[in-house]
Amino acid sequence: MGSNIFTRAASGSERLYKVFWLLWVPFLVLTVLIRKHAEGLASEGIGRSSGWPEYIGYLAFGIVAAWLLIAIWKCASNVSLRIWFWLSRIYVVVQFLGLLQAMAILVRTA
């Protein structure tokens, strides 16, 4: 089998728990750590980004988050208990709405 977890997640053939716990959760943890570190630098006045570099970071976050949420949606059927299918689909819808809201706020303040 020559494919990796990313290609299996993109095709919807990976188990849901692997996509959620091995891709989505580490992505969120990494995002929080980067955000906390960037806020620490901004409060000290070191390396405060303004303008397009900050927006490129937001765009990259949005693209990766959307890709991972689509992968979770596609892999939702790869569960043994049907309740996880529905809970994961509801979770993805809620997260997408939050992502859209965050993008709308970002565009409005730009």
N, C-alpha and C positions, 0 to 999 in steps of 0.2 A: 504494500500500500504506500504509494508515493506522496500522498497528500498530507498536509499538516492540519492542525486544529483550525487555522484561519480559513483554509479553503473548504474544509468540511462544515464550518460554521456558516460560511457564505452560501454554501449550497443547501443548507438545512439538514444535513445528514449527521451532524454531531449531536451527542446527547445534551439535553437542555442544561443539566447541572454543570457540565463542563464549560459551556459557553457563559453561563451566569457566574459561576464561582472562579473560573480560571481566566476569563477575559473581562467581564463587566466589572466585577468587584475590584480587581487590581487596578483597572482603569480609573474607577472612582477614587480609590485611595491615592493613586498617583496624582490625580487632578487636585485633590484636596491638599496634598503635600506641596505641590508646585504653587498653588494659590496662596497657601500660608507663607511659604518662603518669599514669594513675590511681594506680599503685603508687608513682610518684615523689612525687605529692602526698600520699599516705598516709604515706610515710616521713618527710616533712617535717611532718606533722601538719596540713596545710592541706586543708580541704575533705573530710576523711575522711567518707565516707558510711556510714551504718549504718542498718539497717532496710529499710524499703520502697523507697527510691530505688535502692538497690543491687539489690534483687530485680527491680525493673521493668527495669533494664538487662539482667539475666540473662534475663528473660522475652522481651525484645525480641530479644536475640541468638538465643535458642532458636527463636523464630518465624521470623526471617529465615533462619537456618541450615536449618531444616526445609524452608522454602519453596524455597530454592536446591537442596537435595539432591533434593527431589521433581522440580524442573525438570531437574536433571542426569539423573535416572532416566528421565524422560519423553523427553528428547532423546537418549538413548543410542542409539536406532536410527538417528539421522541422521549416520551415519559411513560412510566408504567401506571401511574395513577392519574386519571383524567382531570382531577382537581388542579394539578399543577399546570396542565394545558391552559385552563381558564384563568388561573391566577397569573400566569406569566403573560397572557394576552392582555389582561386588565392592567398589569404593571407596565407593559410597553406603551399602552395608550396613554396612561397617566404621565409617564416619563416624556413621551413625545409632546404632549400638551405643555408640560413644563419647559421643554426645550424650545418650543415655539414661543412661549411667553417670554423666556429669557432673551431670545433673538429679537422679539418685538421691542422689548425695553432697551436693548443695545442699539437698535436702529433708531429708536426715538430719541435717545440721548446723544447720538452721534452728530 
